[in-house]
Amino acid sequence: MSIEKNIQTVKDFFAAIGRGDRDGLLALVADDIEWIIPGKDWPLAGTHRGHAGLKDLLETASKSIETSTEPREFVAQGDRVLVLGFARGRIKATNKTFEDDWIFAITVRDGRLTNIREYVDTQALARAAQMGAAGPA
């Protein structure tokens, strides 16, 4: 696919996230999708594989976090699309807020996302998820 089509596929993916459209998300990702979220000590960290892993991730996210995600810039070469963005949210269990500048490195093949690797502020997210600590992250 062309770089422009890959970028549009990724934009469609983020639009589906913004709408909370799980079926739309699943239609845009490969059956063997791998989504890697670094870190520990916060609910979404880990490697999530396949549609089942993505469904589990989305379920965990809806139960544990409220967030608004704003993709701001799309940079592409070949089958790779880097997305630079910003998120603001709240961890439900602690009621603590966070702000996070992030980059997603996404691979698109045959019109579907096959790999997502998040580069996020894991410390801000871990602080917000930590029980008993004071103040926003």
C-alpha positions as CSV (number, residue, x, y, z in Angstrom):
1,M,0.0,0.0,0.0
2,S,1.0,3.6,-0.4
3,I,2.4,5.7,2.4
4,E,-0.7,7.9,2.2
5,K,-3.0,4.8,2.5
6,N,-1.0,3.6,5.5
7,I,-1.4,7.0,7.2
8,Q,-5.1,7.0,6.5
9,T,-5.5,3.5,8.0
10,V,-3.7,4.6,11.2
11,K,-5.9,7.8,11.3
12,D,-9.0,5.6,11.0
13,F,-7.6,3.4,13.8
14,F,-7.3,6.5,16.1
15,A,-10.7,7.7,15.1
16,A,-12.2,4.3,16.1
17,I,-10.4,4.6,19.4
18,G,-11.9,8.1,19.9
19,R,-15.4,6.8,19.1
20,G,-15.0,3.7,21.3
21,D,-15.7,1.6,18.2
22,R,-14.3,-1.8,19.1
23,D,-15.6,-3.5,16.0
24,G,-14.1,-0.8,13.9
25,L,-10.8,-1.2,15.7
26,L,-10.8,-5.0,15.1
27,A,-11.5,-4.5,11.4
28,L,-8.4,-2.4,11.1
29,V,-5.9,-4.8,12.8
30,A,-4.5,-8.1,11.6
31,D,-5.6,-11.3,13.2
32,D,-2.1,-11.7,14.7
33,I,-1.7,-8.1,15.8
34,E,0.9,-7.5,18.5
35,W,0.5,-4.4,20.7
36,I,3.3,-3.7,23.1
37,I,2.8,-1.3,26.0
38,P,6.0,-0.9,28.1
39,G,6.2,-0.6,31.8
40,K,5.0,-2.2,34.9
41,D,2.9,-1.1,37.9
42,W,0.0,0.1,35.7
43,P,-3.0,-1.7,34.3
44,L,-2.3,-1.7,30.5
45,A,1.4,-2.6,30.5
46,G,2.3,-5.8,28.6
47,T,2.3,-7.5,25.2
48,H,-1.2,-8.1,23.8
49,R,-1.5,-10.5,20.9
50,G,-4.2,-11.3,18.4
51,H,-7.8,-10.1,18.4
52,A,-8.4,-11.9,21.8
53,G,-5.5,-9.9,23.3
54,L,-6.8,-6.7,21.9
55,K,-10.3,-7.3,23.2
56,D,-8.8,-8.0,26.7
57,L,-6.7,-4.8,26.5
58,L,-9.8,-2.8,25.5
59,E,-11.8,-4.4,28.4
60,T,-9.0,-3.7,30.9
61,A,-8.7,-0.1,29.6
62,S,-12.4,0.6,29.9
63,K,-12.5,-0.7,33.5
64,S,-9.3,0.9,34.7
65,I,-8.6,4.2,32.9
66,E,-10.3,7.2,31.4
67,T,-8.3,9.0,28.8
68,S,-8.5,11.3,25.9
69,T,-5.9,10.6,23.2
70,E,-4.8,13.2,20.7
71,P,-2.7,12.1,17.8
72,R,-0.9,15.3,16.6
73,E,1.6,14.2,13.9
74,F,1.9,11.3,11.5
75,V,5.3,10.4,10.0
76,A,5.6,7.5,7.6
77,Q,8.1,5.6,5.6
78,G,7.4,2.3,3.8
79,D,5.1,0.2,6.0
80,R,5.9,2.1,9.2
81,V,3.8,5.0,10.6
82,L,5.0,7.0,13.7
83,V,2.3,8.9,15.5
84,L,3.2,11.6,17.9
85,G,0.5,12.5,20.4
86,F,-0.7,13.6,23.8
87,A,-3.0,11.9,26.3
88,R,-4.6,13.2,29.4
89,G,-6.5,10.9,31.7
90,R,-7.3,9.4,35.1
91,I,-6.6,6.0,36.6
92,K,-10.0,4.9,38.1
93,A,-8.7,2.9,41.0
94,T,-6.7,5.8,42.4
95,N,-8.6,8.7,41.0
96,K,-5.2,10.2,40.0
97,T,-4.7,12.1,36.8
98,F,-1.8,11.9,34.3
99,E,-0.5,13.7,31.2
100,D,1.5,11.8,28.7
101,D,3.4,12.7,25.5
102,W,3.6,9.6,23.5
103,I,4.8,8.0,20.2
104,F,3.2,4.9,18.6
105,A,5.4,3.0,16.1
106,I,2.9,1.2,13.9
107,T,3.4,-1.3,11.1
108,V,0.7,-1.5,8.4
109,R,0.6,-4.4,6.0
110,D,-2.1,-5.0,3.4
111,G,-4.3,-2.3,4.9
112,R,-4.2,-3.6,8.5
113,L,-2.1,-2.8,11.6
114,T,0.2,-5.7,12.4
115,N,2.3,-4.2,15.2
116,I,2.0,-1.4,17.6
117,R,4.8,-0.3,20.0
118,E,4.0,2.5,22.4
119,Y,6.6,4.8,23.7
120,V,4.9,6.4,26.7
121,D,5.7,8.2,29.9
122,T,5.6,5.0,32.0
123,Q,6.6,6.8,35.1
124,A,3.7,9.2,34.9
125,L,1.3,6.3,34.4
126,A,2.8,4.2,37.2
127,R,2.6,7.1,39.6
128,A,-1.0,7.7,38.7
129,A,-1.7,3.9,39.2
130,Q,0.1,3.7,42.6
131,M,-2.1,3.5,45.6
132,G,-1.4,5.8,48.5
133,A,0.8,8.4,46.7
134,A,-0.3,11.9,46.8
135,G,-1.2,14.3,44.0
136,P,-1.5,14.1,40.2
137,A,1.3,12.5,38.3
